[in-house]
Amino acid sequence: MTVDKIDYRAVLAELTSIWRSHSSERSIEVRSDLGRPTTPVLIRGLAAHAVECGQAILVLYKNSLPLPAVPIVRTLMEDAMTAGWLLVDEDAWRSFVSEAAQKKRTALREVLEMDPDNTPAAERMAESQQLLDDLGMPSNNKIQQRFRALEGGERLYLMYRAASALSHAESTVVDLYTEVDPRSPVGVVWRDHAAHTNASAWIAVAATHLLFALIAWDSCRLERPDQDRLESIATKLGVRADFVKRTSL
């Protein structure tokens, strides 16, 4: 993938336009062989979030703020790869839903520790517990496992790790806003803007993963209305236009 020869902002805009062309749809036919009717609902929601993340990334790049865009790129990657995982693993929906119930139960337990008489919280906690009883505790649900469930996912996970390093309050971020200067009393001088030399690479990652998210959703649809356009973009970017379950982990 030659980052310098492709206008990835235009790719993000084109993918958003493809998504928006279906904005008036309220009911569609989806495949019946995806394990559960829940699966297309989950994938569609993740794709919708990925599209809005892509729009936010464009706004930040337009305003010369590529570094603050990286955490959003990271989120977009999570959306896309989780959608792919849900698509290829017919049992993934169970772990996805039960993880949400587990997190909700934990949060409600903390609320009840502070306020034992909070009846609505107790009722919602009971509902979450019932869902966990029905579905079981989540398994194989860490983000690394979602990436690794897909062919080529390990390489993409390395990109995700790199995005994570630029998404948290750590020294990696601080270093981008400072420059070593022995003449300074503190040994450094401040930068007005981050020394972010990989801005073109990160918008390429964003565009590629938004494409993946839209491919996952289109793959859920019975008639695959956007298949040709998405495959054409995949060819231009030099990436595959489908998700394949990894056979050995």
N, C-alpha and C positions, 0 to 999 in steps of 0.2 A: 504494500500500500504506500504510494508516493504522496505524502502529505502535502508537499509544496505545489503539486499540480492540480489539486482538486479544491474547489471553493466549498468548504464544508459548511459555511454559513448558508450558502444557497441550498445545500443538501438538507440541512435542518429545516429551512423554510419550505422546501418541496415536500418533505415528509409531513410537516405540520399541515400543509395544504391538502395532502392526500387524506389525512385524518379528518380534517374539517369538512371534506366533501361528503362525509357521512353523518354530519352533525344533526341532521333532521330525522335520522332513523331512531325509532323508539323500540322496535321489535324486529329481530332478524332470525333467520334460520341458522342454527349451528350444528356441527357434527354431533352424531349420537354415539360415537365410539371413543370418547375421551375419558371414560371411566365413570364420571359423575356429571350431572348437569351443572354442578357447582363450578367445575373447572373453567368453562368459558367465561363465567361471571368474574372469577378471580383474575383471569388473564386480561379481560377487557378493562377492568379497573386499573391494573398495573400499567397497561398501555396508555390509558388516559393520563395517568400521573406522569409517565415518561414524556408524553407530548408537552405537558405544561412545564416540566423540567427543561425540556429542549427550548421552549420559548423564553424561559428565564435566563438560560445560558446565553441566548442571542442578545438579550437586553444587556447583560453584563459585559459581553464582548463589545457591543456597540458603544458602551461607555468606558472602554479601555480598562475593564476590571476582570481580567481573565483568571487571576488567582482565586478570588472569592467564588468564581464559577466552579472550581474543582469539586467542592463538596456536593454541588448539585449534579455534576457529572457522575460522581460516585453513587449518588442516589439513583440516577438514571440507569447506571449499570446494574444495580440491584434489581430494579424493576424489570429490565430486559431479561436478565439471566434467570430470575425467579419465574418469569412468564415462560421461558423456554423449558425450565425444569418441570413446571406444572404440565406443560404440553406433552413431554415425552415420558413422564412417570405417572401412570394412572392412579397411584396411591399418594402422590405428593399433596393433593388437596387436603387429605386427612391431617398430615403433619402441619401444613400451612395454617389450617383453621384451628387446630388444637394448640399451636404455639400462641396464637392470638388470645385464646381462652386462658392459657396459662399466665400470660403477662397481665391480662385483665384481673385474674384471680389474685395475683401477687399485689397489684396496685390496690385492689379493694381491701385486701387483708391489712395493708398498712393504714388505709383510711379507718378501718374498724379498730385498729390498735389505738388510734388517737381519739376515736369517737365510737365507743362500743354500742351506743344506742342508735346509730344511723341505720334505720330499718331499710331504706332503699338500697344502700350499699350492701347490706347483708343479703337482700334478695338477689341482687345482681351477682354477688359472689356465689350464691347457691346455683344460679343459672350457669355460671362459668364452670363450676365444679361438675355439674351434670353433663355439660358438653364434654369435659375431659373424661368423665366416666364412660360416655358413649363412644368417644373417638380414640381414647388412649392418649398417653403422653406423647408429645412430638418426638420424632427421631429423624436422623439424617437431615436436619433442618438448618444447620449452620450455613452461613453464606458460602463458605468455601466448598461445602458439600454440594450446594446447588450448582456452583460453577463446574465442579468436577464431574457432575452427573452428565455433562454435555461434551461431545467431541470438540476439542479445541479450547475447552473451558479453563484448563490449567494456565495457559498463556494469558488468557484474559484476566484470570484471577491475579496474576502478577501486576497487571495494570491497576486493578482494583486496590491492591495493597499500596501501590505508589500513590494513588489518589487518597487513600486513607491517611498517609503520612502528611498530606497537605490539607487535611480536613480537621485536625485536632489541635488543641492548644499545646504544641510541642516545640522543641528547639528548631525543628526543620522549618517551621513557619517563621520563627523569630529570625533565623539566619537570612531569610530572603529580604528582610527589611533593614538589615545592617551590613556594614562593610568594614572589614578590618582596616584600622588606621592607627599606627603606633604613635602618631602625633596627638591623638585624642586622649584626654585624661582617663577615659574608660576603655580605651583601646579600639573603639569602633566609632564610626559615624553613621547617622541615620539616613535611610533612603526615603524619599517621598513616596515612592511606589515600589512594590515588590520586584525583585530581580527574577522575573519569571520567564525563563528563556524557552519554555516548552509550551507556550500558549497554543501554537498551531497544532501540536500533537494532541492536546486535550480536547480541542473542539472536534478533531477527527474522531477521537474516542466517543465523544457525545453523539455525533452524527451516526456512527456505525452502530452504536447500541440502541439509538432510537429506531433505526432500521430494523434491528433484531426484534424490538418490542412490537413493531407494526407487523412484522412477519409472523410473530407468534399469534397475534390476534387474527390476522387474515387466515392463518392456518386453521383457526377454530370455525371459520365461516364455511357454510356448505358450498357456496358458489365461488369462493376465493376471488372477490371482485377486484382486488388490487394486486393480484399475483404477478401479472406481467410488469407492472410499473415497479414493484418492489424488487423483482428479479433483475430488472434493468439497472436499478440503482446499485444492487449488490454486485453486479458485474463491473460497474464503473468503479466501485470501491475495492474490488478484488476480494470480496468475502463471500461465504456461502449464503444461500438464500433459504436454508431450512435448518431445523434443529435435529440432531441425531444423538440418541442416547449412547453414552459411552458404555462399551461392553465390559471393560475391566477397570476397576478402581484401585 
